[in-house]
């Protein structure tokens, strides 16, 4: 569709310019031209160089000027000649065609439509109308992966991820901002959470050691229908934020597996502070030293098993019992009792949540 728009403009400019003009795509293939017989030809020599610069460049007697996405131009206009007038014509055409492409993308492009739906930038009533206009399958099951990088991601990262999902009619890779990239993946109904985590891991592994080492992935829940993509995206965001607080060691965090952490994240801070005051009536949780907190952590990790915990801590069983008794006297909670252990575990998570001051979406 965009190529037909380019051809319409090029055809109208033919008499005014008085030279051969046209547009090539990333592969160097002519997609529109005043000489209709050349459409589909591949400019093998040098055409690709026109996409690596931000100004006009002359190659084999033609002047090129790229346009499209600022990060990665998808097209380049060419004008016959290598004089100043050819450069001026190329610049004017690049601006005109870029504006037309932007309008086309906003009105018709599937990727842009999906991005607007995901970011909740489109009215619910317009979603189905636009989906029908774009022949979009509204019955498919999809999920959102949100990749977040510790440093600004460059075009190579985006290109690598996009290469993993070549079917642009089903899967979409979208730049959200300088550090976040979203992947909207169409999946089968039978896909389970563990399968999604494996796919997320394969995406991270494909990025290389440098990018993968500074990235985390949040996975939303699977949704049926386009309208709920916004929910899956927000869930992926929440997964990243909750993971940053409670699962700092994990690089793949699924919203479905957040458990009680998700509940705590949704509580107002005033309620959390009130809960801590009620639980620790005898003394603040801050009075517990590092060794005591480490003992508690290991005790929870070993399912409240005194013998197993003492073995892992390399201490005598009686020493661990003494420490647990000390905790009971300080807090009033006996961690050997299941109910008290649950309360203490939740309290520790609430404290961690309050200390992190997470950003809510």
C-alpha positions as CSV (number, residue, x, y, z in Angstrom):
1,X,0.0,0.0,0.0
2,X,2.8,2.4,0.9
3,X,4.6,1.6,-2.4
4,X,1.5,2.6,-4.3
5,X,1.4,6.0,-2.4
6,X,5.1,6.5,-3.3
7,X,4.4,5.7,-6.9
8,X,1.5,8.2,-7.0
9,X,3.8,11.0,-5.7
10,X,6.7,10.1,-8.0
11,X,4.4,10.0,-11.0
12,X,3.0,13.5,-10.2
13,X,6.5,14.9,-9.7
14,X,7.8,13.4,-13.0
15,X,7.1,16.5,-15.2
16,X,8.1,19.0,-12.5
17,X,11.5,17.4,-11.9
18,X,12.2,16.3,-15.5
19,X,14.5,13.5,-14.4
20,X,14.2,9.9,-13.5
21,X,13.2,9.6,-9.8
22,X,12.2,6.7,-7.6
23,X,12.3,4.9,-4.3
24,X,14.3,1.9,-3.2
25,X,13.7,-0.3,-0.1
26,X,16.3,-1.7,2.4
27,X,17.2,-4.4,0.0
28,X,18.0,-2.0,-2.8
29,X,14.9,-3.0,-4.8
30,X,13.1,-0.2,-6.7
31,X,9.6,-0.1,-5.3
32,X,8.4,3.0,-7.3
33,X,9.9,4.9,-10.3
34,X,9.0,7.3,-13.1
35,X,10.2,4.6,-15.4
36,X,7.7,1.9,-14.7
37,X,9.8,-0.8,-16.3
38,X,12.4,-0.4,-13.6
39,X,10.1,-1.2,-10.7
40,X,11.3,-4.5,-9.2
41,X,14.9,-4.1,-10.4
42,X,17.6,-4.4,-7.8
43,X,20.3,-1.8,-7.6
44,X,23.0,-4.2,-6.6
45,X,25.9,-1.7,-6.5
46,X,26.0,0.8,-3.7
47,X,22.3,1.4,-3.1
48,X,22.6,0.0,0.5
49,X,25.1,2.8,1.3
50,X,22.3,5.3,1.0
51,X,20.8,4.0,4.3
52,X,23.9,4.5,6.4
53,X,24.0,8.3,6.2
54,X,21.9,11.2,7.3
55,X,22.5,13.3,4.2
56,X,22.3,13.0,0.5
57,X,24.8,10.7,-1.2
58,X,25.7,10.2,-4.8
59,X,26.1,6.6,-6.1
60,X,26.6,5.5,-9.7
61,X,25.2,8.8,-11.2
62,X,22.1,8.9,-8.8
63,X,21.6,11.1,-5.7
64,X,20.1,9.2,-2.8
65,X,18.4,10.5,0.4
66,X,17.0,8.0,3.0
67,X,13.8,8.5,4.9
68,X,11.4,6.6,7.3
69,X,12.3,5.7,10.8
70,X,15.0,7.9,12.4
71,X,16.6,4.9,14.0
72,X,16.5,2.8,10.9
73,X,15.4,4.3,7.6
74,X,13.4,1.8,5.5
75,X,13.5,3.6,2.2
76,X,15.7,5.9,0.1
77,X,14.6,8.2,-2.7
78,X,16.9,8.6,-5.7
79,X,17.1,11.3,-8.3
80,X,19.1,11.0,-11.6
81,X,22.2,13.2,-11.5
82,X,24.9,14.2,-9.0
83,X,24.6,18.0,-9.1
84,X,23.2,20.4,-6.5
85,X,19.8,20.4,-8.1
86,X,19.6,16.6,-7.8
87,X,20.4,16.8,-4.1
88,X,17.7,19.5,-3.6
89,X,15.1,17.4,-5.4
90,X,16.1,14.3,-3.4
91,X,15.8,16.2,-0.1
92,X,12.4,17.6,-1.0
93,X,11.1,14.2,-2.1
94,X,12.5,12.6,1.1
95,X,10.6,15.0,3.3
96,X,7.4,14.6,1.3
97,X,7.5,10.9,1.1
98,X,8.5,10.6,4.8
99,X,5.4,12.6,5.7
100,X,3.2,10.5,3.6
101,X,4.6,7.3,5.1
102,X,4.1,8.6,8.6
103,X,0.4,9.4,7.8
104,X,0.0,6.0,6.2
105,X,1.6,4.3,9.2
106,X,-0.7,6.1,11.6
107,X,-3.8,5.3,9.6
108,X,-3.1,1.8,8.3
109,X,0.0,0.2,9.7
110,X,-0.6,-2.9,11.8
111,X,2.5,-2.4,14.0
112,X,1.4,1.1,14.9
113,X,-2.1,-0.1,15.5
114,X,-0.9,-2.8,17.8
115,X,1.3,-0.4,19.7
116,X,-1.6,2.0,20.2
117,X,-3.8,-0.8,21.5
118,X,-1.1,-2.1,23.8
119,X,-0.4,1.4,25.2
120,X,-4.2,2.0,25.6
121,X,-4.0,4.9,23.2
122,X,-7.1,4.0,21.2
123,X,-10.8,4.0,22.2
124,X,-12.3,0.5,22.8
125,X,-15.0,1.1,20.2
126,X,-12.4,2.0,17.5
127,X,-10.3,-1.1,18.1
128,X,-12.7,-3.5,16.4
129,X,-13.3,-1.1,13.5
130,X,-9.6,-0.6,12.9
131,X,-8.9,-4.4,13.3
132,X,-11.5,-5.2,10.7
133,X,-10.1,-2.5,8.4
134,X,-6.6,-4.0,8.7
135,X,-8.0,-7.6,8.3
136,X,-6.6,-8.4,11.8
137,X,-7.5,-11.7,13.4
138,X,-9.3,-10.8,16.6
139,X,-9.7,-14.4,17.8
140,X,-6.0,-15.2,18.1
141,X,-4.4,-15.8,21.5
142,X,-1.4,-13.5,22.2
143,X,1.0,-12.6,25.0
144,X,3.2,-9.6,25.6
145,X,6.9,-10.0,26.5
146,X,8.5,-6.8,27.8
147,X,12.3,-6.7,27.6
148,X,14.0,-4.0,29.7
149,X,17.7,-3.1,29.3
150,X,19.9,-1.5,32.0
151,X,21.3,0.7,29.3
152,X,19.9,2.3,26.1
153,X,19.3,-0.4,23.5
154,X,20.7,0.2,20.0
155,X,19.3,-0.7,16.7
156,X,21.2,-4.0,16.6
157,X,19.3,-5.3,19.6
158,X,16.0,-4.4,18.0
159,X,17.0,-5.9,14.7
160,X,18.1,-9.1,16.5
161,X,14.8,-9.5,18.3
162,X,12.9,-8.7,15.1
163,X,14.8,-11.4,13.2
164,X,13.5,-14.0,15.7
165,X,9.9,-13.2,14.7
166,X,9.8,-12.9,10.9
167,X,6.1,-13.3,10.5
168,X,5.0,-9.7,10.7
169,X,1.3,-10.6,10.2
170,X,1.3,-12.5,13.5
171,X,4.1,-11.3,15.7
172,X,5.2,-7.7,16.4
173,X,8.3,-6.2,17.9
174,X,7.8,-2.6,19.1
175,X,10.2,0.0,20.6
176,X,8.5,1.4,23.7
177,X,11.3,3.8,24.8
178,X,15.1,3.9,25.0
179,X,15.3,0.9,27.4
180,X,12.1,-1.2,26.7
181,X,11.1,-3.4,23.8
182,X,7.8,-5.2,23.6
183,X,7.2,-8.5,21.7
184,X,3.6,-9.4,21.0
185,X,3.6,-13.1,20.2
186,X,0.7,-15.1,18.8
187,X,0.5,-18.4,20.5
188,X,-1.6,-21.5,20.6
189,X,-4.1,-22.0,23.4
190,X,-2.2,-25.0,24.8
191,X,0.9,-23.0,25.5
192,X,1.8,-23.0,29.3
193,X,3.7,-20.6,31.4
194,X,6.9,-22.7,31.4
195,X,6.8,-22.6,27.6
196,X,6.6,-18.8,27.6
197,X,9.5,-18.6,30.0
198,X,11.6,-20.9,27.7
199,X,10.8,-18.6,24.7
200,X,11.8,-15.5,26.8
201,X,15.0,-17.2,27.7
202,X,15.7,-18.0,24.0
203,X,15.2,-14.3,23.2
204,X,17.6,-13.2,25.8
205,X,20.2,-15.8,24.8
206,X,20.1,-14.6,21.2
207,X,21.1,-11.1,22.2
208,X,24.6,-11.9,23.0
209,X,26.4,-11.8,26.4
210,X,26.6,-8.0,26.7
211,X,22.9,-7.2,26.1
212,X,21.6,-10.3,27.7
213,X,23.6,-9.6,30.9
214,X,21.9,-6.3,31.3
215,X,18.3,-7.3,30.5
216,X,15.2,-8.7,32.2
217,X,12.0,-9.9,30.7
218,X,8.5,-9.5,32.1
219,X,5.7,-11.8,30.8
220,X,2.1,-10.9,30.9
221,X,-0.8,-13.4,30.9
222,X,-2.1,-14.8,27.6
223,X,-5.1,-12.9,26.2
224,X,-7.7,-13.7,23.5
225,X,-8.6,-10.7,21.4
226,X,-6.8,-7.5,20.6
227,X,-8.5,-5.4,23.2
228,X,-6.9,-7.2,26.1
229,X,-3.3,-6.7,24.9
230,X,-3.2,-3.5,27.0
231,X,-3.8,-5.7,30.1
232,X,-1.1,-8.2,29.1
233,X,1.4,-5.3,28.6
234,X,0.6,-3.8,32.0
235,X,1.0,-7.2,33.6
236,X,4.4,-7.5,32.0
237,X,5.3,-4.1,33.4
238,X,4.1,-5.1,36.9
239,X,6.1,-8.4,36.6
240,X,9.3,-6.4,36.0
241,X,8.6,-4.0,38.9
242,X,7.6,-6.7,41.4
243,X,10.6,-8.8,40.3
244,X,12.9,-5.9,40.9
245,X,11.6,-5.8,44.5
246,X,11.2,-9.5,45.4
247,X,13.1,-11.6,42.9
248,X,16.2,-9.6,42.2
249,X,18.1,-12.7,41.0
250,X,15.6,-13.6,38.3
251,X,15.9,-12.3,34.7
252,X,12.7,-13.9,33.5
253,X,9.6,-12.9,35.6
254,X,6.1,-14.1,34.7
255,X,3.1,-12.3,36.0
256,X,1.3,-15.6,36.7
257,X,4.1,-16.8,39.0
258,X,4.3,-13.6,41.2
259,X,2.2,-15.2,43.9
260,X,1.7,-13.2,47.1
261,X,4.2,-10.6,45.9
262,X,1.6,-9.4,43.4
263,X,-0.9,-8.9,46.2
264,X,1.6,-7.0,48.3
265,X,2.5,-4.8,45.4
266,X,-1.1,-3.7,45.0
267,X,-1.5,-2.7,48.6
268,X,-1.3,1.0,49.6
269,X,1.9,1.9,51.6
270,X,-0.2,3.2,54.6
271,X,-1.9,-0.2,55.0
272,X,1.5,-2.0,54.8
273,X,3.0,0.2,57.5
274,X,-0.1,-0.5,59.7
275,X,0.4,-4.2,59.1
276,X,4.0,-4.1,60.2
277,X,3.2,-2.2,63.4
278,X,0.5,-4.7,64.3
279,X,2.8,-7.7,63.6
280,X,5.8,-6.4,65.5
281,X,4.2,-5.0,68.6
282,X,7.1,-6.0,70.8
283,X,9.8,-4.5,68.7
284,X,10.5,-3.2,65.2
285,X,11.7,-5.6,62.5
286,X,14.7,-3.2,62.2
287,X,16.0,-4.5,65.6
288,X,16.8,-7.9,64.0
289,X,20.5,-8.1,63.0
290,X,21.9,-9.4,59.8
291,X,22.8,-12.8,61.2
292,X,19.2,-13.3,62.5
293,X,17.6,-12.3,59.2
294,X,20.0,-14.6,57.3
295,X,18.9,-17.5,59.7
296,X,15.3,-16.7,59.1
297,X,15.8,-16.7,55.3
298,X,17.5,-20.1,55.4
299,X,14.8,-21.5,57.6
300,X,12.1,-20.5,55.1
301,X,14.2,-21.8,52.2
302,X,14.3,-25.2,53.9
303,X,10.6,-25.4,54.5
304,X,10.8,-24.7,58.3
305,X,12.9,-27.9,58.8
306,X,15.2,-27.3,61.8
307,X,17.5,-30.2,61.0
308,X,18.0,-29.4,57.4
309,X,18.5,-25.7,58.1
310,X,21.1,-26.3,60.8
311,X,23.0,-28.5,58.3
312,X,22.9,-25.8,55.6
313,X,24.0,-23.2,58.1
314,X,26.8,-25.5,59.5
315,X,25.6,-25.0,63.0
316,X,24.4,-27.4,65.7
317,X,20.7,-28.1,65.9
318,X,20.5,-26.7,69.4
319,X,22.2,-23.4,68.2
320,X,19.5,-22.9,65.6
321,X,16.7,-23.7,68.2
322,X,18.3,-21.1,70.4
323,X,18.2,-18.5,67.6
324,X,14.6,-19.3,66.8
325,X,13.7,-18.9,70.5
326,X,15.5,-15.6,70.5
327,X,13.4,-14.4,67.5
328,X,10.2,-15.5,69.3
329,X,11.1,-13.4,72.4
330,X,11.9,-10.4,70.2
331,X,8.9,-10.5,67.9
332,X,6.4,-12.7,69.6
333,X,6.3,-15.0,66.6
334,X,7.5,-18.6,66.7
335,X,8.7,-19.5,63.3
336,X,8.4,-23.2,64.0
337,X,4.6,-22.6,64.1
338,X,3.2,-22.6,60.5
339,X,0.8,-19.7,61.1
340,X,3.5,-17.5,62.7
341,X,5.9,-18.4,59.9
342,X,3.4,-17.2,57.3
343,X,2.8,-13.9,59.1
344,X,6.6,-13.4,59.4
345,X,7.3,-14.2,55.8
346,X,4.6,-11.8,54.6
347,X,5.9,-9.1,57.0
348,X,9.4,-9.5,55.6
349,X,8.1,-9.1,52.0
350,X,6.0,-6.0,53.0
351,X,9.1,-4.5,54.6
352,X,11.1,-5.1,51.5
353,X,8.3,-3.6,49.4
354,X,8.2,-0.4,51.5
355,X,12.0,0.0,51.3
356,X,12.0,-0.3,47.5
357,X,9.3,2.4,46.8
358,X,8.4,0.8,43.5
359,X,6.8,2.7,40.6
360,X,3.2,1.6,40.0
361,X,1.5,1.5,36.6
